[in-house]
Amino acid sequence: MVDALRRFGTSGRGVEVYFLLQDVAAPQRAHAPLLTLAQRLPSIFLFREVDDPVDRAYPSAYLANDAGGCDFRTLGHRFDGEADLHAPGRARQLRMAFMAVLERARPVSIPRAGHLSGVRAPMACSTHCGETTKGLWPSGS
């Protein structure tokens, strides 16, 4: 996954990847390799912490891409869920829900030392290519 994100982030296509976090410290505790990548490309990989109590309690995880693919897990910590490679309506619905939470979330910076100030596991991630918003975990395209 980190290799796909690295290729995506260094593709030179003006991309941004947003991560919504419910617990800012979780990636550091897990020694997440994504943090090293985010430190190297801080203008590409952007983190926000959910602030609203409803957003903090949200149990699901999902992704959607601009090609209409999506994956939704009712319980984000479990692997079972539903995925579809061509569900543009559902993908659009998930992106809109993500953007609403993203607007309410507060930015979180990743210090060079490798610890986050202020993050429970990722709730969602969205990538942004120019004017096209992609969903949670990029497909690497």
ABEGO torsion letter per residue (X at the ends): XAAAAAAAAAAGAGBBBBBBBABAAAAAAAGBAAAAAAAABAAABBBBBBABAAAAABABBBBBBAAGBBBBBABAABABEBBBABBAAAAAAAAAAAAAAAAABBBBBBBAAGBBBXXXBBABBBBBBEABBBBBBBAGX
